[in-house]
Amino acid sequence: MKQNIPEKGAVVQRDGETYAVKVHMPGGYTTPGELRTVADVAERYGIPSVKVTIAQRIALIGIPEEKIDAVRSDLGDLEDGATGLCIRYVKMCPGATWCKRGQQATYDIGMEMDRRYHRLQVPWKFKMAVSGCANDCMEGCIRDLGLIGTSKGWNIMLGGNGGSRPRFSARLLENVPTESEALAAVEKIVAWFQSLERKCRIGKVVEELGIDAIREAIFGK
């Protein structure tokens, strides 16, 4: 059976012969022009399945290996490429800009996190989410790093994941008052994780060390 081709952002499918290539749509936001490009590529190469994923991306599924390079080339900057040991995505809800329940606006901070960290190499795969209120529609509770809006700022959650051994994230910081302070905290968290020699999800580190020790290691408090 063939394997994933990380350098091409291609994930082998169940048939063992074809691949999926993902389209990057930060936070699920896109434009009519970008959607037309995706549709044109799917039609041009006879791609049999086009799926919106839970990671707020589009997956083009069923691509023969010999067509991967052409598909990626025609997608251009839309091609996602986040496979392997990297920050896979930053999910974000509509936030206070649109949602009546939102406590904080998510677009600017989520897009900035995507710009800084999408595809960044880290010791293990890493997923981020930004939710505008405690309803946590983006499931920061099971993401490696989650921001959850409150009336006083942002709660920063760490160490969640799904999978065969799911974990809930732990609250690392509470009510971080401004967007800039939240982004600065995220930067320190990512740098700390990059510095680790461990090859595992960050949730396992939280489980072993405890959230208080990690807070001390990153922020000295």
C-alpha positions in Angstrom: 0.0 0.0 0.0 1.2 3.5 -0.8 1.9 6.0 2.0 1.1 9.6 2.5 3.3 12.0 0.6 3.9 14.7 3.2 6.1 16.9 1.0 3.2 17.1 -1.4 0.5 17.5 1.2 -1.2 14.3 -0.1 -2.9 11.8 2.1 -3.4 8.3 0.8 -7.0 7.0 0.8 -8.5 3.7 1.8 -8.1 2.2 -1.7 -4.4 2.4 -1.2 -4.0 4.0 -4.7 -5.5 7.5 -4.7 -4.8 10.6 -2.5 -6.6 13.6 -1.0 -5.3 17.1 -1.3 -6.7 19.8 1.0 -7.6 23.4 0.2 -6.6 25.9 2.8 -9.6 28.1 3.9 -8.5 29.9 7.1 -11.2 29.5 9.7 -13.5 28.3 6.9 -13.6 31.7 5.2 -13.3 31.8 1.4 -14.5 33.9 -1.6 -16.6 33.1 -4.7 -13.4 33.3 -6.8 -11.6 30.8 -4.6 -14.6 28.4 -4.7 -14.6 28.7 -8.5 -10.9 27.8 -8.6 -11.6 24.7 -6.5 -14.6 23.7 -8.7 -12.5 24.2 -11.9 -9.7 22.1 -10.6 -12.1 19.3 -9.5 -13.7 19.2 -13.0 -10.4 19.6 -14.9 -8.9 16.5 -13.2 -12.0 14.4 -12.8 -11.8 14.4 -9.0 -14.6 12.2 -7.8 -15.3 13.7 -4.3 -15.1 17.2 -2.9 -15.7 17.4 0.9 -15.9 20.1 3.4 -13.9 18.8 6.5 -14.4 19.4 10.2 -11.1 21.4 10.0 -12.9 24.0 7.9 -11.0 23.0 4.8 -12.0 21.4 1.5 -10.6 18.0 0.6 -10.3 16.9 -3.0 -10.5 13.2 -2.7 -9.6 10.4 -5.1 -6.6 11.9 -6.9 -4.2 9.5 -8.8 -0.6 10.0 -7.8 0.4 11.2 -11.2 -2.1 14.1 -11.0 -1.1 15.4 -7.6 1.5 17.9 -8.8 -0.8 19.3 -11.4 -3.7 19.7 -8.9 -1.4 21.4 -6.4 0.0 23.7 -9.1 -3.5 24.7 -10.3 -4.7 25.4 -6.7 -1.7 27.7 -6.2 -1.8 29.4 -2.8 -5.1 27.6 -2.0 -3.3 24.3 -1.5 -3.1 23.5 2.2 0.0 21.4 2.6 -0.4 20.9 6.3 0.5 17.2 6.8 3.0 15.6 9.1 4.4 17.1 12.3 3.1 20.6 12.1 0.3 23.0 13.2 -2.5 21.7 11.1 -5.1 24.4 11.3 -6.8 27.2 13.3 -10.5 26.7 13.5 -12.7 29.7 14.4 -16.3 30.4 14.9 -18.1 33.6 13.7 -17.5 35.2 17.1 -19.1 38.4 18.4 -19.0 40.0 14.9 -21.9 37.8 13.8 -23.0 35.5 16.6 -25.5 36.8 19.2 -23.8 34.6 21.9 -20.3 35.8 21.1 -18.3 37.4 23.8 -15.2 38.1 21.8 -14.5 38.7 18.0 -12.6 35.8 16.6 -11.8 36.8 13.0 -8.7 39.0 13.5 -7.1 37.0 16.2 -7.8 33.7 14.4 -6.5 34.9 11.1 -3.4 36.2 12.7 -2.8 32.8 14.4 -3.3 31.1 11.0 -0.8 33.5 9.4 1.8 32.9 12.0 1.5 29.2 12.7 -0.2 27.3 9.8 2.2 24.5 8.7 4.8 25.5 11.4 6.9 22.5 12.3 6.5 21.3 15.9 7.4 18.0 17.7 4.0 16.5 17.0 0.8 17.4 15.2 -0.9 20.3 16.7 -4.4 21.8 16.3 -5.8 25.2 17.3 -9.3 26.6 17.8 -10.8 30.0 18.6 -14.3 30.1 20.1 -16.0 33.4 20.8 -17.9 32.2 23.9 -18.1 29.4 26.5 -20.3 27.3 24.2 -17.0 26.5 22.5 -18.4 25.5 19.1 -14.8 25.1 17.8 -14.1 22.5 20.4 -11.1 24.1 22.1 -11.8 21.5 24.8 -10.3 18.8 22.6 -7.7 20.9 20.7 -4.0 21.1 21.5 -4.5 24.8 22.1 -7.8 26.7 22.3 -8.9 30.3 22.9 -12.3 30.7 24.4 -13.9 34.2 24.6 -15.3 35.5 27.9 -16.8 38.8 28.9 -13.4 39.7 30.3 -11.1 38.5 27.5 -9.8 35.0 26.6 -9.3 31.8 28.4 -6.4 29.9 27.0 -6.8 26.1 27.0 -4.0 23.6 26.5 -3.6 19.9 25.9 -6.8 18.5 24.5 -7.1 16.0 21.7 -9.5 13.4 20.2 -8.5 10.1 18.9 -8.4 6.7 20.6 -7.4 8.2 23.9 -9.3 11.5 24.1 -8.3 14.3 26.6 -10.0 17.4 27.7 -7.8 20.5 27.6 -6.9 22.3 30.8 -7.2 26.0 31.5 -3.7 27.5 31.3 -4.7 31.2 31.5 -7.9 32.9 32.5 -9.4 36.1 31.2 -6.4 37.3 29.2 -7.8 40.9 28.7 -6.6 41.8 25.2 -6.1 40.3 21.8 -2.4 41.3 21.7 -1.8 39.7 25.1 -3.5 36.5 24.0 -1.4 36.4 20.9 1.8 37.0 22.9 0.8 34.1 25.2 0.2 31.8 22.2 3.6 32.7 20.9 5.2 31.6 24.1 3.3 28.4 24.3 4.2 27.4 20.7 7.9 28.3 21.3 7.9 26.2 24.5 6.4 23.2 22.7 8.9 23.6 19.9 11.7 23.4 22.5 10.7 20.1 23.8 12.5 16.9 22.8 9.4 14.8 23.4 7.7 13.3 20.4 4.0 13.3 21.5 0.9 15.3 21.6 1.1 18.2 24.0 -1.8 16.7 26.0 0.5 13.9 27.1 3.0 16.5 28.4 0.2 18.2 30.3 -0.9 14.9 31.7 2.6 14.1 32.9 3.7 17.5 34.2 0.5 19.1 35.3 -0.9 22.4 34.1 0.5 24.4 37.0 4.1 23.2 36.2 3.6 24.1 32.6 2.3 27.5 33.4 5.4 28.1 35.6 7.7 26.8 32.8 6.2 29.1 30.1 5.2 32.2 32.1 7.1 32.0 35.4 3.9 32.1 37.4 
